[in-house]
Amino acid sequence: MTPPNLAGYTLTEKCYQSHRSLVYRGIRAADQQRVVVKFMQEDPSFESLAHFRNQYYISRQLGQAGVEVGIVTVLALERYQHGYALVMQDSGAVALSDYTSAHPLDLTQFFEVAIALSGILHVLHQQHIIHKDINGHRVCSRRGDTTNQGNQS
């Protein structure tokens, strides 16, 4: 499958695909920064457009409020075809589900991830944000670090 063509970005690796979104790693041409780009699937509904845009604004507000512990930095919301592309900073992390498939966690590691994730959820709750769809594809890990890279809504 050919990656989407988003002006100003070179997409290099498909990371994830669901019925609602498509996620690629790539490079932003302007400054060669590594990015993760989340695309809406084709012909999104008005509700999906609003949800995607709200995800961007909530993430930006968290960053502006200084809430950075475990939350991915959102860089831009780009128009793409009939929807949006959400551009995020690429920390090099992988989906927790992919990581644990290749590296099963022992009990200590499991609890370290669980505690880190509960801390992130605590921070979101303090900001009056409820995450409605937490799963192993939306949680990213980088050598023991846990990062919430999914939808905040």
RARA-V654755 format. One record per run of one state. SS is the DSSP state (@ for helix, = for strand, . for the rest). FROM is the first residue (numbers start at 0). TO is the last residue. If there is no record, write none. Layout:
BEGIN
SS:FROM:TO  SS:FROM:TO
END
This chain:
BEGIN
.:0:7  =:8:16  .:17:19  =:20:27  .:28:31  =:32:39  .:40:44  @:45:63  .:64:69  =:70:70  .:71:72  =:73:79  .:80:81  =:82:88  .:89:92  =:93:94  @:95:101  .:102:105  @:106:125  .:126:137  =:138:141  .:142:143  =:144:147  .:148:152
END
